[in-house]
Amino acid sequence: MSAATTPDNPWPVREVNAKVKSWIEKLGHIWVEGQLTQVNVKPTWKLSYLTLRDPEAEASVQITCPTSLIQAFPTQLKDGDRVVVYGKPAFYAGRGSFSLWVTDIRAVGVGELLARIERLRAQLASEGLFDVSRKKPLPFLPNKIGLITGRGSAAERDVLAVAEGRWPEVRFEVINTAVQGASAVTEIIAALEQLDANPEVDVIIIARGGGSVEDLLPFSEEALQRAVAAASTPVVSAIGHEPDNPVLDNVADLRAATPTDAAKRVVPDVAAERALISELRSRSRAALRGWVEREQRGLAQLRSRPVLANPYSPIQQRSEELQRALKYMRREIQMLLSAAKAESMALRAQISTLGPAATLARGYAVVQVVPRDGSAPAVVTTVEQSPPGSQLRIRVGDGSITAAAMGNQKLN
């Protein structure tokens, strides 16, 4: 165990490097996967120097290997190739540098790459990054569209041309990045974060015009998927390819088959929208005109009814009915009065015929005795009622006669 260092007892540089070298060499031989960059090979060199980088992070390591190993490789190694190397970590104490001393280099096969992509796809799906509920809707008419694509690429030309043809006033903010190779993922993520932070950008299109499985690997890197999932702006994946699809298609808010399709999905067609507006206006006018015509017909039908054609007609009819009823009532009353009058006259005639006045008129008289006590006169029906000297009142047809009884004689 080495003694602890102090300001008074520091380690010299050579000792530090020696200790680091011993620690590193304890790792032994290891397999490392990465992406080649800065491939520096010359046939005249005994050793070649390359850089192996992590495509998902800012991390790299220097590789030293025999040039003969590079020359024996089945294909010419170039920047962006995915490889697996076998080597021993080495630390050069003299200059304090770290590298891998490589004795074997193998290409990562397409099948292995696809299997790795599917494993990542399954992992992200289990985390819910593909859920429909996470998908953000695209704006109907974006204020500004962010476009991430290769510089001078056909994808950029297609998106801009189709979008401007559909809506001439459309605005773009284009950021050109590498779309394959060692720096593609980091550049795309940086562009995505820049556009996502711009409040004027309403939607972001990541576009590339297709390619081989190896060319499309950046669009299946985990770091890019998580950056897209974390973006607050809707992201459209427009990687023109068939039949394989990178993981970006699943994480993005919308997958477009091609860059041209992305422009059509993001930017509305001004001609189609104007035609739709014109059609809707025509349909609205026709509907309103039809409604007015129906209402006019209904109003005409109502106005044609007698009660509305002549509002006084019901009153006139009721007045006429009332007059007829009054006339009928008067006639009935008159008939009743006439009948009653005739009956009354007949009764009076009978009464007159049967009454005392008629008898008196024929020469008969009614004799009444007037009592001395002043009580009411009584009709004399027997001789006993009028003894001699009784005061009598004799009623005849046209008046009465006062007389006194001189005597009486009773008939046998």
C-alpha positions as CSV (number, residue, x, y, z in Angstrom):
1,M,0.0,0.0,0.0
2,S,1.5,3.3,-1.1
3,A,1.8,6.1,1.4
4,A,-0.7,8.9,1.1
5,T,0.5,11.9,-0.7
6,T,0.8,15.3,1.0
7,P,1.9,18.7,0.0
8,D,5.3,17.9,1.5
9,N,5.4,14.4,0.0
10,P,3.8,14.4,-3.5
11,W,4.2,11.8,-6.2
12,P,6.3,12.6,-9.2
13,V,4.6,12.4,-12.6
14,R,6.5,9.3,-13.6
15,E,5.1,7.5,-10.5
16,V,1.6,8.6,-11.2
17,N,1.8,7.4,-14.7
18,A,3.4,4.1,-13.6
19,K,0.6,3.5,-11.1
20,V,-2.1,4.3,-13.7
21,K,-0.4,2.0,-16.2
22,S,-0.4,-0.9,-13.7
23,W,-4.1,-0.3,-12.8
24,I,-5.2,-0.2,-16.5
25,E,-3.1,-3.3,-17.5
26,K,-5.0,-5.3,-14.9
27,L,-8.1,-5.1,-17.1
28,G,-6.7,-7.7,-19.5
29,H,-8.1,-8.2,-23.0
30,I,-11.7,-7.0,-23.6
31,W,-14.2,-6.8,-26.5
32,V,-15.5,-3.2,-27.2
33,E,-18.1,-2.1,-29.7
34,G,-18.4,1.3,-31.2
35,Q,-18.4,3.4,-34.3
36,L,-15.2,4.2,-36.2
37,T,-14.2,7.8,-36.8
38,Q,-10.9,9.4,-37.9
39,V,-9.7,6.3,-39.7
40,N,-6.1,7.1,-40.3
41,V,-4.4,4.3,-42.3
42,K,-1.5,4.4,-44.6
43,P,0.0,1.3,-46.3
44,T,3.5,2.4,-45.5
45,W,2.8,2.6,-41.8
46,K,3.4,-0.4,-39.5
47,L,0.7,0.8,-37.1
48,S,-2.6,2.5,-37.9
49,Y,-4.5,4.8,-35.6
50,L,-8.2,5.0,-35.4
51,T,-10.9,6.4,-33.1
52,L,-13.7,4.3,-31.7
53,R,-16.6,6.4,-30.4
54,D,-19.9,5.7,-28.6
55,P,-22.7,6.8,-31.0
56,E,-25.0,7.7,-28.1
57,A,-22.6,9.7,-26.0
58,E,-19.6,12.1,-26.2
59,A,-17.2,9.3,-25.4
60,S,-14.3,7.9,-27.5
61,V,-11.1,5.9,-27.2
62,Q,-8.0,5.8,-29.4
63,I,-7.2,2.5,-31.2
64,T,-3.8,1.4,-32.2
65,C,-3.6,-1.7,-34.4
66,P,-1.3,-3.2,-37.0
67,T,-1.8,-1.9,-40.5
68,S,-1.9,-5.4,-41.8
69,L,-5.0,-6.0,-39.7
70,I,-6.7,-3.2,-41.4
71,Q,-5.6,-4.4,-44.9
72,A,-6.8,-7.9,-44.2
73,F,-10.4,-6.6,-43.4
74,P,-12.9,-7.9,-46.0
75,T,-14.0,-4.3,-46.8
76,Q,-12.3,-1.0,-46.6
77,L,-13.0,0.5,-43.2
78,K,-14.4,4.0,-43.2
79,D,-15.9,6.6,-40.8
80,G,-19.2,5.5,-39.4
81,D,-18.7,1.7,-39.6
82,R,-19.9,-0.2,-36.6
83,V,-17.3,-2.6,-35.4
84,V,-16.3,-4.9,-32.5
85,V,-12.7,-4.9,-31.5
86,Y,-10.6,-7.1,-29.3
87,G,-7.7,-5.6,-27.5
88,K,-5.9,-4.7,-24.4
89,P,-6.1,-1.3,-22.7
90,A,-2.8,0.4,-22.8
91,F,-1.4,3.4,-21.1
92,Y,1.7,5.0,-22.4
93,A,3.5,6.3,-19.3
94,G,5.9,8.5,-21.2
95,R,3.2,10.8,-22.6
96,G,0.3,9.9,-20.3
97,S,-2.1,8.7,-23.0
98,F,-4.6,5.9,-23.1
99,S,-5.5,3.7,-26.0
100,L,-6.6,0.2,-27.0
101,W,-4.0,-2.1,-28.5
102,V,-6.3,-4.0,-30.9
103,T,-5.5,-7.4,-32.4
104,D,-8.9,-8.3,-33.9
105,I,-11.6,-6.2,-35.7
106,R,-15.0,-7.5,-36.7
107,A,-17.8,-5.8,-38.4
108,V,-21.2,-5.7,-36.7
109,G,-23.5,-7.6,-39.1
110,V,-26.8,-6.3,-40.3
111,G,-28.7,-9.1,-38.6
112,E,-27.1,-8.3,-35.3
113,L,-27.9,-4.6,-35.8
114,L,-31.5,-5.4,-36.6
115,A,-31.8,-7.6,-33.5
116,R,-30.3,-4.9,-31.4
117,I,-32.8,-2.4,-32.8
118,E,-35.7,-4.7,-32.0
119,R,-34.5,-5.2,-28.5
120,L,-34.4,-1.4,-28.1
121,R,-37.8,-1.1,-29.7
122,A,-39.2,-3.6,-27.2
123,Q,-37.6,-1.8,-24.3
124,L,-38.9,1.6,-25.2
125,A,-42.4,0.1,-25.9
126,S,-42.4,-1.4,-22.4
127,E,-41.6,2.1,-21.0
128,G,-44.6,3.5,-22.8
129,L,-42.7,5.7,-25.2
130,F,-44.8,4.4,-28.1
131,D,-48.2,4.9,-26.4
132,V,-50.8,6.8,-28.5
133,S,-51.7,8.8,-25.5
134,R,-48.3,10.4,-25.6
135,K,-48.6,11.5,-29.2
136,K,-49.0,15.3,-29.5
137,P,-51.4,16.6,-32.2
138,L,-50.0,18.6,-35.1
139,P,-51.2,22.2,-35.5
140,F,-53.5,22.8,-38.4
141,L,-51.4,25.7,-39.7
142,P,-48.0,25.9,-38.0
143,N,-46.5,29.3,-37.4
144,K,-43.0,28.0,-38.3
145,I,-41.8,24.5,-39.1
146,G,-38.4,23.2,-37.9
147,L,-36.6,21.0,-40.4
148,I,-33.6,18.8,-39.5
149,T,-32.0,17.2,-42.5
150,G,-28.8,16.8,-44.5
151,R,-27.3,19.8,-46.2
152,G,-28.3,20.1,-49.8
153,S,-30.2,16.9,-49.6
154,A,-33.1,15.8,-51.8
155,A,-35.2,15.5,-48.6
156,E,-34.7,19.2,-47.8
157,R,-35.6,20.2,-51.4
158,D,-38.7,18.0,-51.4
159,V,-40.0,19.2,-48.1
160,L,-39.5,22.9,-48.9
161,A,-40.8,22.6,-52.5
162,V,-43.9,20.7,-51.6
163,A,-44.7,22.8,-48.5
164,E,-44.3,26.1,-50.4
165,G,-46.4,24.7,-53.2
166,R,-49.2,23.9,-50.8
167,W,-49.0,27.1,-48.7
168,P,-46.7,29.8,-50.2
169,E,-46.6,31.8,-46.9
170,V,-45.2,28.8,-44.9
171,R,-42.0,29.6,-42.8
172,F,-39.2,27.2,-42.1
173,E,-36.2,27.1,-39.8
174,V,-33.8,24.6,-41.4
175,I,-30.9,23.1,-39.5
176,N,-28.5,21.0,-41.6
177,T,-26.9,18.1,-39.7
178,A,-25.1,14.9,-40.6
179,V,-27.8,12.2,-41.2
180,Q,-25.4,9.2,-41.1
181,G,-22.0,8.5,-39.7
182,A,-20.3,9.1,-36.3
183,S,-21.6,12.6,-35.5
184,A,-25.2,12.2,-36.8
185,V,-26.9,11.4,-33.5
186,T,-25.2,14.2,-31.5
187,E,-25.9,16.8,-34.2
188,I,-29.5,15.8,-34.6
189,I,-30.1,15.9,-30.9
190,A,-28.5,19.4,-30.7
191,A,-30.7,20.6,-33.6
192,L,-33.8,19.1,-32.0
193,E,-33.1,20.8,-28.7
194,Q,-32.5,24.1,-30.4
195,L,-35.7,24.0,-32.4
196,D,-37.7,22.7,-29.4
197,A,-36.5,25.7,-27.4
198,N,-37.7,28.2,-30.1
199,P,-41.3,29.3,-29.2
200,E,-42.0,30.2,-32.8
201,V,-41.5,26.6,-34.0
202,D,-44.8,24.6,-33.8
203,V,-43.7,21.3,-35.3
204,I,-40.3,19.7,-36.1
205,I,-39.6,17.4,-39.1
206,I,-36.6,15.0,-39.0
207,A,-36.1,14.0,-42.7
208,R,-33.8,11.8,-44.7
209,G,-34.2,10.3,-48.1
210,G,-33.9,6.6,-47.1
211,G,-30.8,4.4,-47.2
212,S,-29.4,1.1,-46.0
213,V,-29.8,-0.3,-42.6
214,E,-26.3,0.9,-41.6
215,D,-27.1,4.4,-43.0
216,L,-30.3,4.6,-40.9
217,L,-28.7,3.5,-37.6
218,P,-28.6,7.0,-36.1
219,F,-32.4,7.1,-36.3
220,S,-32.6,4.0,-34.1
221,E,-30.1,5.1,-31.4
222,E,-31.5,5.2,-27.9
223,A,-30.2,8.7,-27.1
224,L,-32.2,10.2,-30.1
225,Q,-35.4,8.4,-29.1
226,R,-35.3,9.8,-25.6
227,A,-34.6,13.3,-26.8
228,V,-37.6,13.1,-29.2
229,A,-39.8,11.7,-26.3
230,A,-38.7,14.6,-24.1
231,A,-39.4,17.3,-26.7
232,S,-42.4,19.5,-26.0
233,T,-42.9,20.3,-29.7
234,P,-44.5,17.6,-32.0
235,V,-42.0,15.7,-34.0
236,V,-42.5,14.1,-37.4
237,S,-40.3,11.2,-38.6
238,A,-39.8,11.5,-42.3
239,I,-37.2,8.8,-43.1
240,G,-37.9,7.6,-46.6
241,H,-37.4,3.9,-46.4
242,E,-39.2,0.6,-46.9
243,P,-39.8,-2.0,-45.6
244,D,-37.7,-1.5,-42.4
245,N,-38.4,1.4,-40.1
246,P,-36.1,2.9,-37.5
247,V,-37.2,3.3,-33.9
248,L,-37.7,7.0,-34.5
249,D,-40.9,6.1,-36.4
250,N,-42.4,4.7,-33.2
251,V,-41.4,7.4,-30.8
252,A,-42.2,10.4,-33.1
253,D,-45.7,12.0,-32.8
254,L,-46.3,11.2,-36.5
255,R,-44.6,8.9,-39.0
256,A,-44.5,10.1,-42.6
257,A,-43.6,7.6,-45.4
258,T,-41.3,10.1,-47.1
259,P,-40.2,13.7,-46.7
260,T,-42.7,14.7,-49.4
261,D,-45.4,12.9,-47.4
262,A,-44.3,14.8,-44.3
263,A,-44.7,18.2,-46.0
264,K,-48.2,17.2,-47.1
265,R,-49.1,16.0,-43.6
266,V,-47.8,19.1,-41.8
267,V,-48.7,21.9,-44.3
268,P,-52.3,22.2,-45.4
269,D,-53.0,22.7,-49.2
270,V,-54.2,26.3,-49.6
271,A,-56.0,25.4,-52.9
272,A,-57.8,22.5,-51.3
273,E,-58.7,24.6,-48.2
274,R,-60.0,27.4,-50.4
275,A,-62.0,24.9,-52.4
276,L,-63.4,23.4,-49.2
277,I,-64.3,26.9,-47.9
278,S,-66.0,27.7,-51.2
279,E,-67.9,24.4,-51.1
280,L,-68.9,25.0,-47.5
281,R,-70.1,28.5,-48.4
282,S,-72.1,27.1,-51.3
283,R,-73.6,24.4,-49.2
284,S,-74.4,27.0,-46.5
285,R,-76.1,29.3,-49.0
286,A,-78.1,26.4,-50.5
287,A,-79.1,25.2,-47.0
288,L,-80.1,28.8,-46.0
289,R,-82.0,29.3,-49.2
290,G,-83.8,26.0,-48.8
291,W,-84.7,26.9,-45.3
292,V,-86.1,30.3,-46.3
293,E,-88.1,28.8,-49.1
294,R,-89.6,26.2,-46.8
295,E,-90.5,28.9,-44.3
296,Q,-92.0,31.0,-47.1
297,R,-94.1,28.1,-48.2
298,G,-95.2,27.4,-44.7
299,L,-96.1,31.1,-44.2
300,A,-98.0,31.2,-47.5
301,Q,-100.0,28.1,-46.4
302,L,-100.8,29.8,-43.1
303,R,-101.8,33.0,-44.7
304,S,-104.0,31.1,-47.2
305,R,-106.2,29.8,-44.4
306,P,-109.6,31.7,-44.1
307,V,-108.9,32.7,-40.5
308,L,-105.8,34.6,-41.6
309,A,-107.0,35.6,-45.1
310,N,-109.9,37.6,-43.4
311,P,-109.3,37.9,-39.6
312,Y,-112.8,39.5,-39.3
313,S,-114.5,36.4,-40.8
314,P,-114.9,34.5,-37.6
315,I,-116.3,37.6,-35.9
316,Q,-118.8,38.1,-38.7
317,Q,-119.8,34.5,-38.6
318,R,-120.4,34.7,-34.9
319,S,-122.3,37.9,-35.2
320,E,-124.6,36.4,-37.8
321,E,-125.1,33.4,-35.6
322,L,-125.9,35.7,-32.7
323,Q,-128.4,37.7,-34.8
324,R,-130.1,34.5,-36.0
325,A,-130.2,33.2,-32.4
326,L,-131.7,36.6,-31.2
327,K,-134.3,36.5,-34.0
328,Y,-135.2,32.9,-33.2
329,M,-135.5,33.8,-29.5
330,R,-137.7,36.8,-30.2
331,R,-140.0,34.7,-32.4
332,E,-140.2,32.0,-29.8
333,I,-140.9,34.5,-27.0
334,Q,-143.6,36.2,-29.2
335,M,-145.2,32.9,-29.9
336,L,-145.1,32.0,-26.2
337,L,-146.6,35.4,-25.3
338,S,-149.3,35.1,-28.0
339,A,-150.2,31.6,-26.8
340,A,-150.3,32.8,-23.2
341,K,-152.4,35.8,-24.1
342,A,-154.9,33.6,-26.0
343,E,-155.1,31.3,-23.1
344,S,-155.5,34.1,-20.7
345,M,-158.4,35.6,-22.8
346,A,-160.1,32.2,-22.9
347,L,-159.8,31.8,-19.2
348,R,-161.2,35.3,-18.7
349,A,-164.1,34.5,-21.0
350,Q,-164.7,31.4,-19.0
351,I,-164.5,33.3,-15.8
352,S,-166.8,36.0,-17.1
353,T,-169.3,33.5,-18.2
354,L,-169.2,31.6,-15.0
355,G,-168.8,34.7,-12.7
356,P,-171.5,36.7,-10.9
357,A,-171.1,39.7,-13.2
358,A,-172.5,37.7,-16.1
359,T,-175.4,36.5,-14.0
360,L,-176.1,40.0,-12.9
361,A,-176.0,41.2,-16.5
362,R,-178.8,38.7,-17.3
363,G,-181.2,40.4,-14.7
364,Y,-180.3,38.6,-11.6
365,A,-179.4,40.4,-8.3
366,V,-177.3,39.6,-5.3
367,V,-179.0,40.5,-1.9
368,Q,-176.7,41.2,1.0
369,V,-177.8,42.0,4.6
370,V,-175.8,44.7,6.2
371,P,-175.3,43.9,9.9
372,R,-176.0,46.6,12.4
373,D,-172.6,45.9,14.1
374,G,-170.7,47.2,11.1
375,S,-169.3,43.8,10.1
376,A,-169.1,42.8,6.4
377,P,-172.3,42.3,4.5
378,A,-173.4,38.7,4.1
379,V,-175.2,37.3,1.0
380,V,-178.8,36.4,1.8
381,T,-179.5,32.9,0.9
382,T,-182.5,32.3,3.2
383,V,-185.4,34.4,4.4
384,E,-184.3,34.0,8.0
385,Q,-181.2,36.2,7.3
386,S,-183.4,39.2,6.4
387,P,-186.2,39.8,9.0
388,P,-188.4,42.8,8.5
389,G,-186.5,46.0,9.1
390,S,-183.1,44.6,8.0
391,Q,-181.0,46.9,5.9
392,L,-180.3,45.3,2.5
393,R,-177.9,46.0,-0.3
394,I,-179.0,44.7,-3.6
395,R,-176.3,44.4,-6.2
396,V,-177.4,44.5,-9.8
397,G,-175.4,44.4,-13.1
398,D,-174.5,48.1,-13.1
399,G,-174.5,49.0,-9.4
400,S,-176.1,48.4,-6.0
401,I,-179.4,49.4,-4.3
402,T,-179.8,50.0,-0.6
403,A,-183.2,48.9,0.7
404,A,-185.0,47.7,3.8
405,A,-186.8,44.4,4.3
406,M,-190.6,45.0,4.6
407,G,-191.4,41.5,5.2
408,N,-190.5,37.9,4.1
409,Q,-192.3,34.8,3.0
410,K,-190.8,31.4,2.9
411,L,-191.7,29.2,0.1
412,N,-193.3,25.8,0.8
